[in-house]
Amino acid sequence: MRKRSVGINVRVSVTEKRKMTLMAKRCGLSLSEYLRQRALGYEPGGHPPKEVFDILDKLDEIAENCSAREGAAINAQTDRMRDSLIGGN
């Protein structure tokens, strides 16, 4: 891990800080890491809320109670959704 020993102080408004904090949270990053990535030219991706994955898990449970053919189709669709949400292929 890199040793980070130098700080940078930046003054922002309360509204700006709130927005930056929200954007960092959406990406699953600390505010410092989010700002570091943005400053270095990276564009962090959004992080779907846990509830999205909970819903996909419920769909998998529903698929278990369907016929084999219908269940396989539902599982295939939820797998595609998960891949899309987390950046899979």
N, C-alpha and C positions, 0 to 999 in steps of 0.2 A: 504494500500500500504506500502511496505517496505521502511524504511528510508535508503537511500544509501548516506553515508557521507564520504566514503573512496575511493580515486581514485587510479588507477593503471596506471602507465605510461609505455608504450612499444614503442620502436623505430622500425619503419619499413621503407622499401624503398617506393618511390613514386609508383612504380608498385604494390607492395604488398598492399598498402593502396587503390589504385584504384580497385584492384581485390576484396578486402574485402568489399568496398563500393558497388560495383556492386552486389556481392552476397547478401548483406543485402537488397539492393533495390529489387532484385528478390524475396526475401522472404517477402517483405512488412514491413521490420523492420528498425529501426535506426541502425547505425553502432554499437553504444554502446550495444543495445539490442541483435543484432546478435552475437557480440563477447561474450557477457555474456552467452548467450544460448550455444554457441559452447564450451566455457570454462567449463561449468557445465555439459557437456555430452549430450546436446540435439542436434538434427539435424533438424533445421528449414526446413520446406518444402518450395518449390518454390511457387511463387504467379503468376498465369497466368496474362498476360497483359490485360488491359481493352478491347482491341480490340477483343480478343477471345470471350468475352461475348457479345460484340456488334454484332459479326458475328452470334452467336447463337440466339440472339434476332431477327436478320434479317431472319433467317431460320424459326423462329416462325411466323413471318409476312407472309412468303411465304406459310406456312402451313394453315394459315387462308383463303387463296385464293384457296386452293385445295378442293377436295371432302372431305367429313367427314372422310371417311376411310383413304385416303392418308394423310390428315392433322393430324389425330390421330397417324399415324405411324411416321410422321416427328416429331411431338411433343414428342413422346415417346423416339425417338432417341436423340433429343436435350436435353431432361431431363437426359438421361443416360450420355451424354457428360458433362453436368454441374456437375452432381454428381461426375463423375470421376475427373474433374478439381478441385473441392473444397473438395474432400475427403469424399464425401457422400457414401452411401451403394449402 
